[in-house]
Amino acid sequence: MTEQMDSRVGWFFVIKWIVASEVAVFIVGFIMIATVSLLGPIVGLLAAYALMGAIFGTAQSWAMPDFRGQEGRWVLLTMIGLAGAVSIGMLLRMNQVMLFTFIGAASGFLQWTMLHHKVRRAGLWIVANAVAWFLSALWEDTGLLLIGPITGLTMMWLLNPPKQSLATATTQVN
């Protein structure tokens, strides 16, 4: 028998997160092509990943219930994470799998700076992001579509702390 989820964030949140992420992926595809062809491979990629961070960050912040009024910070941290990781990755000449894993870890770390104040186990957000981006690198054409479901389910899990037993809650009060 499965336990019914009794918390603030549920499946509607995950669906919103996934839809927002997938729309962001669709928009980012066009942006990548346009910025690289307009600005050249290096500046174009950096601009594209900064815009990608803005779009992903906006999509994610739209879905997040507990961070109203802080959406701009989430978007900025996501932009810096993606563009910064790509800059470092290009300097270090990382292959695609290493670069995508680094992008996930870097953006996850910067987003963690907001999450750890409100979310227990927030460090797992960094791991989930790195794994999502790693897996997305393995499937070049459709891989980015994995980021939304992996990170959405992880965020739902993080925002829903496990219920305490009555004995544990009583012990903590005393």
C-alpha positions as CSV (number, residue, x, y, z in Angstrom):
1,M,0.0,0.0,0.0
2,T,1.4,3.4,-0.9
3,E,1.2,6.4,1.3
4,Q,-0.8,9.4,0.0
5,M,1.4,12.5,-0.3
6,D,0.1,15.1,2.2
7,S,2.3,18.1,1.5
8,R,2.6,21.5,-0.2
9,V,4.2,20.2,-3.4
10,G,2.8,17.3,-5.4
11,W,2.4,16.0,-8.9
12,F,0.9,19.2,-10.3
13,F,4.2,20.9,-9.3
14,V,6.2,18.2,-11.2
15,I,4.0,18.5,-14.3
16,K,4.4,22.3,-14.2
17,W,8.2,22.0,-13.8
18,I,8.5,19.5,-16.7
19,V,6.3,21.5,-19.0
20,A,8.2,24.7,-18.3
21,S,11.5,22.9,-18.8
22,E,10.5,21.3,-22.1
23,V,9.2,24.7,-23.4
24,A,12.5,26.1,-22.3
25,V,14.4,23.4,-24.2
26,F,12.4,24.1,-27.4
27,I,13.1,27.8,-27.2
28,V,16.8,27.2,-26.4
29,G,17.2,25.1,-29.6
30,F,16.3,28.1,-31.7
31,I,18.4,30.5,-29.6
32,M,21.5,28.2,-29.9
33,I,21.3,28.3,-33.7
34,A,20.7,32.0,-33.9
35,T,23.3,33.2,-31.4
36,V,26.1,30.9,-32.8
37,S,25.4,32.0,-36.3
38,L,25.2,35.7,-35.4
39,L,28.0,36.0,-32.9
40,G,30.4,33.2,-33.8
41,P,31.1,29.9,-32.1
42,I,32.7,31.2,-28.8
43,V,30.7,34.3,-28.0
44,G,27.6,32.8,-29.5
45,L,27.9,29.7,-27.2
46,L,28.4,31.8,-24.1
47,A,25.5,34.1,-25.0
48,A,23.3,31.0,-25.8
49,Y,24.1,29.4,-22.5
50,A,23.4,32.6,-20.6
51,L,20.1,32.9,-22.4
52,M,19.5,29.2,-21.7
53,G,20.1,29.9,-18.0
54,A,17.7,32.8,-18.1
55,I,15.0,30.6,-19.8
56,F,15.5,27.6,-17.6
57,G,15.7,29.7,-14.5
58,T,12.5,31.6,-15.4
59,A,10.7,28.3,-16.1
60,Q,11.9,26.7,-12.9
61,S,11.1,29.8,-10.7
62,W,7.6,29.9,-12.2
63,A,7.0,26.4,-10.9
64,M,8.5,26.9,-7.4
65,P,6.0,27.7,-4.7
66,D,8.3,28.6,-1.8
67,F,10.4,31.2,-3.5
68,R,8.0,33.9,-4.5
69,G,9.7,37.3,-4.7
70,Q,13.1,35.6,-5.3
71,E,12.6,34.6,-8.8
72,G,15.1,37.1,-10.2
73,R,17.9,35.7,-8.0
74,W,17.1,32.1,-9.1
75,V,17.2,33.2,-12.7
76,L,20.5,35.0,-12.2
77,L,22.1,32.1,-10.4
78,T,21.0,29.7,-13.2
79,M,22.4,32.1,-15.9
80,I,25.7,32.4,-14.1
81,G,25.9,28.7,-13.5
82,L,25.4,27.8,-17.2
83,A,27.4,30.5,-18.8
84,G,30.2,30.2,-16.2
85,A,30.5,26.5,-16.5
86,V,30.6,26.7,-20.3
87,S,33.3,29.4,-20.1
88,I,35.4,27.2,-17.8
89,G,34.6,24.1,-19.8
90,M,35.8,25.8,-23.0
91,L,39.0,26.9,-21.4
92,L,39.7,23.4,-20.1
93,R,38.6,21.9,-23.4
94,M,36.1,19.5,-21.7
95,N,34.3,16.9,-23.9
96,Q,30.6,17.2,-24.1
97,V,29.8,14.6,-21.3
98,M,32.3,16.3,-18.9
99,L,31.0,19.8,-19.8
100,F,27.3,18.9,-19.4
101,T,28.0,17.2,-16.0
102,F,30.0,20.3,-14.9
103,I,27.1,22.6,-16.1
104,G,24.7,20.6,-14.0
105,A,27.0,20.7,-10.9
106,A,27.8,24.4,-11.3
107,S,24.2,25.6,-11.8
108,G,23.0,23.1,-9.0
109,F,25.6,24.5,-6.6
110,L,24.6,28.1,-7.3
111,Q,20.9,27.3,-6.9
112,W,21.8,25.4,-3.7
113,T,22.9,28.7,-2.2
114,M,19.2,29.6,-2.2
115,L,17.8,26.2,-1.4
116,H,19.8,25.3,1.6
117,H,18.1,28.0,3.7
118,K,14.7,26.5,3.2
119,V,15.2,22.9,2.1
120,R,16.6,20.0,4.2
121,R,19.0,17.8,2.2
122,A,19.5,20.6,-0.4
123,G,22.9,19.3,-1.2
124,L,21.3,16.5,-3.2
125,W,20.1,19.2,-5.6
126,I,23.6,19.6,-6.8
127,V,23.9,15.8,-7.4
128,A,20.5,15.6,-9.2
129,N,21.5,18.5,-11.5
130,A,24.8,16.9,-12.3
131,V,23.2,13.5,-13.0
132,A,20.4,15.1,-15.1
133,W,22.9,17.0,-17.3
134,F,25.2,14.0,-17.5
135,L,22.4,11.8,-18.8
136,S,21.3,14.6,-21.2
137,A,24.8,14.6,-22.7
138,L,24.5,10.9,-23.5
139,W,21.5,11.4,-25.8
140,E,22.6,14.4,-27.9
141,D,19.4,15.0,-29.8
142,T,16.8,14.4,-27.1
143,G,18.9,14.5,-23.9
144,L,17.9,17.9,-22.8
145,L,14.4,16.6,-22.4
146,L,15.6,14.4,-19.5
147,I,16.5,17.4,-17.4
148,G,13.0,18.5,-16.6
149,P,11.7,15.2,-15.3
150,I,14.8,14.4,-13.3
151,T,15.1,17.8,-11.6
152,G,11.3,18.2,-11.2
153,L,11.0,14.9,-9.4
154,T,14.0,15.7,-7.3
155,M,12.7,19.1,-6.4
156,M,9.3,17.7,-5.4
157,W,11.1,15.2,-3.1
158,L,13.3,17.9,-1.6
159,L,10.4,20.2,-0.9
160,N,8.4,17.4,0.8
161,P,10.3,16.5,3.9
162,P,9.5,13.1,5.3
163,K,6.8,12.9,7.9
164,Q,8.1,12.5,11.5
165,S,6.8,9.7,13.6
166,L,4.9,10.8,16.7
167,A,7.7,9.4,18.9
168,T,10.3,11.4,17.1
169,A,8.3,14.6,17.2
170,T,7.6,14.2,20.9
171,T,11.3,13.5,21.6
172,Q,12.4,16.6,19.7
173,V,9.9,18.8,21.7
174,N,11.2,17.5,25.0
